[in-house]
């Protein structure tokens, strides 16, 4: 059964964190001559998909699948939202959209596996039954 609540929260986190960290990365990258915006996006997608891998039920395969799903869809949503807001959505960005979705999907799968591993080694504490 698909856990839509976790996926929707993961998508919201992916869009927000990737754009916030991209802005921070661009600001830091402009100072140091470094591709900080791209690194910021990677960190944003990784953090969001670690949450998804941690919150989803199942094994590491589910973590990877849902992480990849959230990463790819989050990337597409991010480009569409930011492109619409700033008026930069063009046919050239559609090709980049697909490559970005594939790359964010790979990052998401890694983040989902990391989230599952964190859940295995640090399970949530359950309250004893009364």
N, C-alpha and C positions, 0 to 999 in steps of 0.2 A: 504494500500500500504506500502510495506517495505521500510524503509529509509536506504538504503545500505551505504550511506556516513557516517551516524552516527554510524552504526554497525562497519564499517571498522576502523573509527577513534577510536572507543571504544576498538576494538581488539588490535590495535597498542598500545594504552595507557595501556591496561591491561597487555600485554606482557612486555612492557618497565618498567612500574611502579612496577609491581610485582617483577621483577628481580632486579631492582635497590634497592627497599626497602628491598628485601631479603638479598642482600649483606650488606646493612647498618645494618640490624637487626642482621645478623651473627656477624658482627664486634662488635656491641654493646653487643650482647648476650654472646660472648666469654669473655667479660670483667666482666659481671655481673652474669654468670651462668644461663642464661635465654634463652628460645627458641625464640630468636629474629628473626631468619630467617622466621619462620612460621608466626609470627605476622606481619613482613614486607610484606609478600605476601598478607595477608588478607587486609592490608591497601592499597596496590597497586590495588587489585581487587575492593575494595570498592570505591576508588577514581575514577577509570575508569568507573564503572557502575553508580556512581552518575552522572557523565557527561552524560551517555547514557540516564538515566531516565529524566534528565533535557532537553536534546535536542530532545527527541523523541516526536512525536505528540500522542495525545490520553489521556487516563486516567491512574490511578495508575496500572491497570492490564497490560497495554502495557509497562509501566516502569518496572514492575516485569518480564514480559516475555522477553523483550529485554535485561534487565540486567542479567537475568539468562543465556540467550543465549550467551551473550558476556563473562560472567564469565566462563562458561563451555568450550566454544571454545578457549578462551584465555588461560585457564589452559592447555588444550591439546596442543595448539601451543607452549606454553612456555616450557613444558616438552620436546617436540620433538626438538625444536630449541636448547635449552641448552644441551639436551642429545646428539644431533648430534655434536654440537661444541666441547664438552668436552669428547665425546666418552663414555658416561655413560648410554646410552639407551640400556637397557637389558629387558629380559622377565619379570623380577621382577618389573621393573619400569612401565610395561604396566598395571599391576594390580593396582599399585599406581596411575597411570594415570586416571583410571576410578573413583577411590575414590576421587582423587583430583578434577576431573571435576564435580562430584556431589557436593562436598563441595563448590567449587568456584561458582557453579551455585546457590547455596543457598545464598552465600554472595552477588552474583550479583543481585539476586532478591531483597534482602534487600536494596542494593545500588540503584537499579532502582526505588524503592518506595521512598527512601529518596530524590533522584533527582527530582521526580515528585512533592513531597511535597515542596521542595525548589522552584520549578518553580511556584507553585500555590501561595505561600506566597511572592515571590519576582519575579514577572513577568518582562520580558525585557521591556524596555521603547521603545515605537514605536514613530517614528517621525510623526508629523502631516502632513496630506495630503496638498499639495500646491494648 
